[in-house]
């Protein structure tokens, strides 16, 4: 492993997966870490080596990243025996540790910490039915509760989600609402657009909890031959089972629906510029916010979002969209129809989204919390 510079870290970030892995959780951790590093904070990340080809140590955009080898994988999770010792050692030269949950090892890490602990709680674990998955869910929930008991603060993306979480009683009294940092992209070129008709877009992993098959079914009810549904998202490199076969089965022979695959960061502005409606048809509590829907809003695109704790909050706060019942094709169809027949005040909604969720303001909140906790102020005790 390469030598790292000596000195005290302002923030030690710990999580199961980190960049280049792509998920809402990892993107939040990355954006906060890099945002703080850009402001002169010294940030170190310890995570698992989820891909054996990744280096054990590297510096990514000013953030030191150390990866512990994985000994065992099970479903979306993994076991890395070296993670605990690495975090314990790194904590001796850090001011504050930020654990991103859910994470199997969180309880032990928090209890052993000798510095202030702040938790970013992204969502409850959601797994398919089954004895093994039920046991895994209970173990992870117990670990999260243990970690929360030792934490000084618990960051949640919304009070709505915190109040409806399985762990609400453990979160209560320590919660701080800080939304995920969301990127405002420049005005793009509508190069994904194919016709003059309605274009609906989705971005995300092609996994069960996204509810894509219900969106596909609702779209197929639209009679317009020049309408398009553009689905962007990875379905090959996922920590969990892709449902691409189920989605393609629902698509059938409807050539109006396009599977774009992974949409690169440098094409996202063009994607948002190409659509008239963004859809986030999530079906369970694994989705707790939905960063992509806010990015669409900040580009002035109205959203159809599921009526789930946390997910419904951006639509409620900005007014830029409609809320649909999860896994309900009729409700999704009705929400899309409502946006077609009753256009919203896009500029006002866009401005509210930028004010509430733009990355710079969110990093300000993390920076202020880091300073208050790591300085040992009275509010941290």
C-alpha positions as CSV (number, residue, x, y, z in Angstrom):
1,X,0.0,0.0,0.0
2,X,1.3,3.5,-0.8
3,X,2.4,5.8,2.0
4,X,-0.1,8.3,3.2
5,X,0.8,11.7,4.6
6,X,1.0,12.1,8.3
7,X,-1.3,14.4,10.3
8,X,-4.8,14.5,11.7
9,X,-7.9,13.9,9.6
10,X,-10.8,16.2,10.0
11,X,-13.3,13.4,9.0
12,X,-13.1,9.7,8.7
13,X,-15.8,8.3,6.5
14,X,-16.7,4.6,6.8
15,X,-19.1,2.7,4.5
16,X,-19.5,-0.7,2.8
17,X,-19.2,0.6,-0.8
18,X,-17.5,3.6,-2.3
19,X,-16.7,5.1,-5.7
20,X,-16.5,3.8,-8.4
21,X,-19.5,1.8,-7.2
22,X,-22.7,3.7,-8.1
23,X,-25.7,4.0,-5.8
24,X,-27.5,6.7,-4.0
25,X,-25.7,6.0,-0.8
26,X,-22.2,5.8,-2.3
27,X,-22.8,9.0,-4.3
28,X,-23.9,10.9,-1.2
29,X,-20.8,9.8,0.7
30,X,-18.5,10.6,-2.3
31,X,-20.0,14.1,-2.9
32,X,-19.9,15.0,0.8
33,X,-16.3,13.8,1.1
34,X,-15.1,15.5,-2.0
35,X,-17.0,18.6,-1.2
36,X,-15.4,18.9,2.2
37,X,-12.0,18.1,0.8
38,X,-12.4,20.9,-1.8
39,X,-12.9,23.3,1.2
40,X,-9.6,22.3,2.7
41,X,-10.9,19.6,5.0
42,X,-8.7,16.5,5.3
43,X,-11.0,13.6,4.6
44,X,-10.2,9.9,4.6
45,X,-12.6,7.0,3.5
46,X,-12.3,3.4,4.6
47,X,-14.5,1.0,2.8
48,X,-14.4,-2.6,1.3
49,X,-12.6,-3.6,-1.8
50,X,-15.8,-4.6,-3.5
51,X,-14.0,-5.1,-6.8
52,X,-10.7,-7.0,-6.4
53,X,-9.2,-5.0,-9.2
54,X,-9.4,-1.7,-7.2
55,X,-6.3,-0.5,-5.4
56,X,-6.1,-0.9,-1.7
57,X,-5.1,2.7,-1.3
58,X,-5.6,5.7,-3.6
59,X,-6.4,9.4,-3.6
60,X,-9.6,10.3,-5.4
61,X,-10.3,14.0,-6.0
62,X,-8.5,15.0,-2.8
63,X,-10.0,12.2,-0.6
64,X,-7.8,9.4,0.7
65,X,-9.5,6.1,0.1
66,X,-8.4,2.8,1.8
67,X,-10.1,-0.5,0.9
68,X,-10.2,-3.6,3.0
69,X,-10.3,-7.0,1.2
70,X,-13.6,-8.9,1.2
71,X,-13.6,-12.4,2.6
72,X,-17.3,-13.4,2.0
73,X,-20.2,-12.0,0.0
74,X,-23.9,-12.7,0.6
75,X,-26.6,-10.9,-1.4
76,X,-26.0,-7.2,-1.2
77,X,-23.7,-7.6,1.7
78,X,-20.1,-8.6,2.4
79,X,-17.8,-9.4,5.3
80,X,-14.4,-7.8,5.5
81,X,-12.5,-8.9,8.6
82,X,-9.9,-6.2,8.2
83,X,-12.3,-3.3,8.1
84,X,-12.7,-3.0,11.8
85,X,-9.0,-2.9,12.6
86,X,-8.4,-0.4,9.8
87,X,-11.1,2.0,11.1
88,X,-9.9,1.6,14.8
89,X,-6.4,2.5,13.7
90,X,-7.5,5.4,11.5
91,X,-9.7,6.9,14.3
92,X,-6.7,7.5,16.4
93,X,-5.7,10.3,14.1
94,X,-9.1,11.7,13.2
95,X,-11.4,14.3,14.8
96,X,-14.8,12.8,13.8
97,X,-16.0,9.6,12.2
98,X,-19.0,9.5,9.9
99,X,-20.7,6.1,9.4
100,X,-23.0,5.6,6.5
101,X,-25.7,3.1,7.3
102,X,-27.1,0.5,6.8
103,X,-23.8,-1.3,7.4
104,X,-23.3,-4.7,9.1
105,X,-20.3,-3.6,11.1
106,X,-21.7,-0.2,12.2
107,X,-22.6,-1.3,15.8
108,X,-19.1,-2.5,16.7
109,X,-17.4,0.4,14.9
110,X,-19.5,3.0,16.8
111,X,-19.0,1.3,20.2
112,X,-15.3,1.1,19.8
113,X,-14.9,4.7,18.6
114,X,-12.9,7.0,20.8
115,X,-13.9,10.1,18.9
116,X,-17.4,11.7,18.2
117,X,-19.5,9.6,15.9
118,X,-22.1,11.0,13.4
119,X,-24.3,8.6,11.4
120,X,-25.8,9.3,8.0
121,X,-28.8,7.0,7.9
122,X,-29.8,6.5,4.3
123,X,-32.6,3.9,4.6
124,X,-33.9,0.8,6.2
125,X,-32.7,-2.5,4.8
126,X,-35.2,-4.0,2.4
127,X,-34.7,-7.6,1.2
128,X,-37.0,-10.2,-0.5
129,X,-38.9,-12.6,1.7
130,X,-37.1,-15.6,3.1
131,X,-35.6,-17.0,6.3
132,X,-32.0,-15.9,5.5
133,X,-33.0,-12.5,4.3
134,X,-35.2,-12.0,7.4
135,X,-32.2,-12.9,9.7
136,X,-29.9,-10.6,7.7
137,X,-32.4,-7.7,8.1
138,X,-32.7,-8.3,11.8
139,X,-28.9,-8.4,12.3
140,X,-28.3,-5.2,10.4
141,X,-31.1,-3.4,12.2
142,X,-29.6,-4.5,15.5
143,X,-26.2,-3.2,14.4
144,X,-27.8,0.1,13.3
145,X,-29.5,0.5,16.7
146,X,-26.3,-0.2,18.5
147,X,-24.5,2.4,16.4
148,X,-27.2,5.0,16.9
149,X,-27.0,4.5,20.7
150,X,-23.3,5.6,20.5
151,X,-23.7,8.4,18.0
152,X,-23.8,12.1,18.8
153,X,-26.0,12.9,15.8
154,X,-27.9,11.0,13.2
155,X,-28.3,12.6,9.8
156,X,-31.5,11.8,8.0
157,X,-32.6,12.9,4.5
158,X,-36.0,14.0,5.7
159,X,-38.0,14.0,8.9
160,X,-40.8,12.2,6.9
161,X,-38.5,9.2,6.4
162,X,-37.1,9.2,9.9
163,X,-40.6,9.2,11.4
164,X,-41.6,6.2,9.3
165,X,-38.4,4.2,9.6
166,X,-38.3,0.8,11.4
167,X,-35.6,2.4,13.6
168,X,-37.6,5.6,14.4
169,X,-37.3,5.1,18.1
170,X,-33.5,4.9,17.9
171,X,-33.3,7.9,15.6
172,X,-35.6,10.2,17.7
173,X,-33.8,12.8,19.7
174,X,-30.6,12.7,17.8
175,X,-31.8,13.4,14.2
176,X,-30.5,16.2,12.1
177,X,-32.2,16.7,8.7
178,X,-29.7,17.3,5.9
179,X,-30.8,16.3,2.4
180,X,-28.4,14.5,0.0
181,X,-26.2,16.9,-2.1
182,X,-27.8,17.2,-5.5
183,X,-26.1,18.4,-8.6
184,X,-27.4,21.2,-10.7
185,X,-26.4,20.6,-14.3
186,X,-26.0,23.2,-17.0
187,X,-28.5,23.5,-19.7
188,X,-28.0,20.5,-21.9
189,X,-28.6,19.6,-25.5
190,X,-31.7,17.5,-26.0
191,X,-29.8,14.9,-27.9
192,X,-31.7,12.0,-26.4
193,X,-34.9,13.3,-27.8
194,X,-36.3,11.3,-30.7
195,X,-39.6,12.9,-31.7
196,X,-41.7,15.9,-31.0
197,X,-43.9,13.9,-28.7
198,X,-44.0,13.4,-24.9
199,X,-40.7,12.1,-23.5
200,X,-40.7,10.5,-20.0
201,X,-37.3,9.6,-18.4
202,X,-36.0,7.3,-15.7
203,X,-32.5,7.1,-14.3
204,X,-31.4,4.5,-11.7
205,X,-30.3,0.9,-11.2
206,X,-32.5,-1.6,-12.8
207,X,-33.5,-3.4,-9.6
208,X,-36.7,-4.6,-8.1
209,X,-37.2,-1.7,-5.7
210,X,-37.3,0.8,-8.5
211,X,-40.7,-0.5,-9.7
212,X,-39.8,0.0,-13.4
213,X,-42.2,-2.7,-14.7
214,X,-45.1,-0.6,-13.3
215,X,-43.9,2.5,-15.1
216,X,-43.5,0.6,-18.3
217,X,-47.1,-0.7,-18.1
218,X,-48.5,2.8,-17.4
219,X,-46.5,4.2,-20.3
220,X,-47.8,1.5,-22.7
221,X,-51.3,2.7,-22.1
222,X,-50.5,6.1,-23.7
223,X,-51.9,6.0,-27.2
224,X,-49.4,8.5,-28.7
225,X,-47.1,6.8,-31.3
226,X,-44.5,9.6,-31.0
227,X,-44.3,9.4,-27.2
228,X,-41.1,7.9,-25.7
229,X,-40.0,6.3,-22.4
230,X,-36.2,6.6,-22.0
231,X,-34.8,4.2,-19.3
232,X,-31.2,5.0,-18.2
233,X,-29.5,2.7,-15.8
234,X,-27.0,-0.1,-15.1
235,X,-28.2,-3.7,-15.0
236,X,-24.9,-5.5,-15.2
237,X,-22.6,-4.5,-12.3
238,X,-24.9,-4.5,-9.3
239,X,-24.7,-5.7,-5.7
240,X,-28.0,-7.5,-6.0
241,X,-30.2,-9.1,-8.6
242,X,-31.0,-7.0,-11.7
243,X,-34.6,-7.3,-13.0
244,X,-33.8,-6.4,-16.5
245,X,-35.5,-9.6,-17.8
246,X,-38.7,-8.6,-16.0
247,X,-38.6,-5.1,-17.5
248,X,-37.9,-6.3,-21.0
249,X,-40.8,-8.7,-20.7
250,X,-43.1,-5.8,-19.9
251,X,-41.7,-3.7,-22.7
252,X,-42.5,-6.5,-25.2
253,X,-42.6,-5.2,-28.7
254,X,-43.2,-1.5,-27.8
255,X,-40.5,0.2,-29.8
256,X,-41.3,3.5,-28.1
257,X,-39.5,2.4,-25.0
258,X,-35.7,2.7,-25.1
259,X,-33.2,1.0,-22.7
260,X,-30.2,3.4,-22.7
261,X,-27.9,1.5,-20.3
262,X,-25.7,3.5,-18.0
263,X,-25.8,7.2,-18.7
264,X,-22.5,8.8,-18.1
265,X,-22.1,11.9,-15.8
266,X,-21.2,14.1,-18.8
267,X,-24.4,13.2,-20.6
268,X,-26.9,13.8,-17.7
269,X,-27.5,17.4,-18.6
270,X,-28.4,16.3,-22.1
271,X,-30.7,13.6,-20.7
272,X,-32.7,16.0,-18.5
273,X,-32.9,18.5,-21.4
274,X,-34.5,15.7,-23.5
275,X,-37.4,14.8,-21.3
276,X,-40.7,16.4,-20.4
277,X,-41.4,14.3,-17.2
278,X,-39.1,12.4,-14.9
279,X,-40.5,9.3,-13.2
280,X,-39.4,7.7,-10.0
281,X,-41.8,4.7,-9.5
282,X,-40.1,3.1,-6.4
283,X,-42.1,0.5,-4.6
284,X,-40.5,0.1,-1.2
285,X,-38.7,1.9,1.6
286,X,-35.2,1.0,0.3
287,X,-35.7,4.3,-1.6
288,X,-35.7,7.1,0.9
289,X,-35.2,10.2,-1.1
290,X,-34.4,9.9,-4.8
291,X,-31.5,12.3,-5.8
292,X,-32.2,11.9,-9.5
293,X,-35.7,13.3,-9.2
294,X,-34.3,16.5,-7.6
295,X,-31.7,16.8,-10.3
296,X,-34.5,16.7,-12.8
297,X,-36.4,19.3,-10.8
298,X,-33.3,21.6,-10.8
299,X,-33.4,21.3,-14.6
300,X,-37.0,22.4,-14.6
301,X,-38.5,18.9,-15.3
302,X,-41.6,17.9,-13.3
303,X,-41.6,14.6,-11.6
304,X,-43.9,11.6,-10.9
305,X,-42.7,10.2,-7.6
306,X,-44.0,7.3,-5.5
307,X,-46.0,8.0,-2.3
308,X,-43.3,6.7,0.0
309,X,-41.7,8.2,3.1
310,X,-38.9,10.6,2.0
311,X,-39.5,10.0,-1.7
312,X,-42.6,12.2,-1.7
313,X,-40.9,15.1,0.1
314,X,-39.2,16.9,-2.8
315,X,-42.5,17.0,-4.8
316,X,-44.3,18.3,-1.7
317,X,-41.7,20.9,-0.9
318,X,-41.2,22.2,-4.5
319,X,-44.7,21.6,-6.0
320,X,-43.0,20.4,-9.2
321,X,-44.7,17.1,-9.8
322,X,-47.3,14.6,-8.9
323,X,-47.3,11.8,-6.4
324,X,-48.5,8.2,-7.3
325,X,-49.2,5.2,-5.3
326,X,-46.4,2.6,-5.3
327,X,-46.8,-0.3,-7.7
328,X,-50.1,1.1,-8.9
329,X,-50.2,1.3,-12.7
330,X,-53.5,3.2,-12.6
331,X,-52.1,5.8,-10.2
332,X,-48.9,6.3,-12.2
333,X,-50.9,6.7,-15.4
334,X,-53.1,9.3,-13.7
335,X,-50.1,11.2,-12.4
336,X,-48.6,11.4,-15.9
337,X,-51.9,12.5,-17.3
338,X,-52.2,15.2,-14.7
339,X,-48.9,16.7,-15.7
340,X,-49.8,16.6,-19.3
341,X,-53.2,18.3,-18.9
342,X,-52.2,20.7,-16.1
343,X,-48.7,22.0,-16.6
344,X,-46.9,23.3,-13.5
345,X,-45.0,26.4,-12.8
346,X,-41.6,25.0,-13.7
347,X,-39.4,28.0,-12.9
348,X,-40.7,28.5,-9.4
349,X,-40.4,24.8,-8.6
350,X,-36.9,24.7,-10.1
351,X,-35.8,27.7,-7.9
352,X,-37.2,26.0,-4.8
353,X,-35.3,22.8,-5.6
354,X,-32.0,24.6,-6.1
355,X,-32.5,26.5,-2.8
356,X,-33.2,23.4,-0.8
357,X,-31.1,20.7,-2.3
358,X,-28.2,22.1,-4.3
359,X,-24.9,20.5,-3.3
360,X,-23.1,23.7,-2.1
361,X,-25.7,24.4,0.6
362,X,-25.8,20.8,1.7
363,X,-22.0,20.7,2.1
364,X,-22.3,23.9,4.2
365,X,-24.6,22.0,6.6
366,X,-22.2,19.0,6.8
367,X,-19.3,21.3,7.4
368,X,-21.1,23.2,10.2
369,X,-22.0,19.9,11.9
370,X,-18.5,18.6,11.5
371,X,-17.1,21.7,13.2
372,X,-19.6,21.7,16.0
373,X,-19.0,18.0,16.9
374,X,-15.3,17.7,16.4
375,X,-14.6,20.9,18.4
376,X,-16.4,19.4,21.4
377,X,-18.9,22.2,21.7
378,X,-21.7,22.0,24.3
379,X,-24.2,21.1,21.6
380,X,-22.3,17.9,20.9
381,X,-22.4,16.7,24.4
